[in-house]
Amino acid sequence: MNTELNKKNAIAFYKMAYEGNPTKAVELYVGETYIQHNPMVADGSQAFIDYFDRMQKEFPVKSIDFVRSVAEGDLVALHTHQVWPDNDEYITMDFFRCDENGKIVEHWDSIQQIPKTSNNNNTMYK
């Protein structure tokens, strides 16, 4: 298992889809199947494309920063900082399972909005 290739592919896939080209992201980085665990998105590549196309239409101005990535075996974990319109900030933790060719075949995520105040001086991403 090539963990570096898996990390590279997961980051490229997520960035490309997030920035508005989910069809190309699927063509380049998704395997034969795509299992989705986010309850807001159906299984399969087309459902993924439809979701990110809708996000691009509704929210064309947004940014994503990949804070860290970790890979072990066929799994990749990405920790991101996202900024949406009106400076609405989120931290996500995404997990991708890759096949033997480094193609993404499964996805899990957890998303948390960054609160305006905190009981400590630590950020949620650095």
Buried (B, 14 or more C-beta within 10 A) or exposed (E): EBBEBBBBBBBEBBBBBBBBBBBEBBEBBBBEEBEBEBEEBEEBBEEBBBBBBEBBEEEEEBEBEBBEBEBEEBBBBBBBBBBBEEEEBBBBBBBBBBBEEBBBBBBBBEEEEBEEEEEEEEEBBE
